Amino acid sequence: MIKIKNKRSGLCEVTLEGELTIYEAADLKQGFEKHIDKCKAMTVDLSNVSEMDTACFQVLLAVKRECVEQQKEFTMNSHSPAVLDVLELFNIGSYFGDPLILSAE
């Protein structure tokens, strides 16, 4: 599930929740596409993502790329263990440039 708040300052606060799998990828992409042009910067809270697969990971990559092309800031924060697993799998955490806090499990 995607929730987006557009602030008057141009910051879009995005909250992603639940399972982000191939079944949600089209909705996720649509949600970002509706708002990206209205935002000067976008921050994505990933703390409540319980599962993520490569389809939704590719959506986040595309959004990041679009923000870079439009010279907009894009950050992700509060990475859940499911998100960290995908970032680790592809060894791509540094591409996003966000601080990653690994749990001591």
C-alpha positions in Angstrom: 0.0 0.0 0.0 1.2 3.5 -0.8 0.2 6.7 1.0 1.5 10.0 -0.3 1.2 13.4 1.5 2.0 16.5 -0.6 3.3 19.3 1.6 3.0 22.9 0.7 6.8 23.1 0.7 6.9 20.7 -2.3 8.0 17.7 -0.1 6.1 14.5 -0.8 6.1 12.1 2.2 5.5 8.6 1.0 4.7 5.7 3.3 4.9 2.2 2.0 3.2 -0.6 3.9 2.6 -4.3 3.8 3.6 -6.7 1.0 5.3 -5.1 -2.0 5.3 -7.9 -4.5 4.6 -8.2 -8.2 0.9 -8.0 -7.4 1.3 -4.5 -6.0 3.9 -3.2 -8.5 1.5 -1.6 -11.0 -0.4 0.2 -8.2 2.9 1.3 -6.7 4.2 2.6 -10.0 0.9 4.5 -10.6 0.9 6.0 -7.2 4.4 7.4 -7.7 3.7 8.6 -11.2 0.6 10.6 -10.1 2.7 12.6 -7.6 6.3 12.8 -8.8 5.8 15.9 -11.0 4.1 17.7 -8.0 7.1 17.2 -5.7 10.3 19.1 -5.3 11.6 16.3 -3.1 10.4 12.9 -2.1 11.1 10.9 1.1 9.9 7.3 1.4 9.3 5.6 4.8 9.9 1.8 4.5 9.5 0.9 8.1 6.2 -1.1 7.6 7.1 -3.1 4.5 6.7 -6.7 5.4 7.8 -8.2 2.1 9.5 -6.9 -1.0 10.3 -8.6 -4.3 12.3 -7.5 -7.3 9.3 -6.1 -9.1 8.7 -3.4 -6.5 12.4 -2.9 -6.1 12.5 -2.0 -9.8 9.7 0.5 -9.2 11.8 2.2 -6.5 14.9 2.2 -8.9 12.8 3.8 -11.6 11.4 6.5 -9.2 15.0 7.3 -8.0 16.2 7.5 -11.6 13.3 9.9 -12.5 14.0 12.1 -9.5 17.6 12.3 -10.5 16.7 13.2 -14.1 14.4 15.9 -12.8 17.0 17.1 -10.3 14.7 16.3 -7.3 15.8 14.8 -4.0 14.8 11.2 -3.3 15.5 9.6 0.0 14.3 6.4 1.7 14.4 5.9 5.5 13.5 3.5 8.2 14.3 0.4 6.0 12.4 -2.7 7.2 14.3 -6.0 7.4 12.5 -7.1 4.2 13.8 -4.0 2.3 17.3 -4.5 3.7 17.3 -8.1 2.5 16.6 -6.9 -1.1 19.2 -4.1 -1.0 21.7 -6.6 0.4 20.8 -9.2 -2.3 21.6 -6.7 -5.1 24.4 -4.9 -3.1 22.9 -1.6 -4.1 22.2 0.2 -0.9 24.9 2.8 -1.7 23.1 3.7 -5.0 20.3 5.2 -3.0 22.7 7.1 -0.7 20.5 6.6 2.4 21.8 5.6 5.8 21.1 1.9 6.4 20.7 0.8 9.9 21.2 -3.0 10.2 19.5 -4.8 13.0 21.5 -7.1 15.3 19.4 -10.2 14.7 
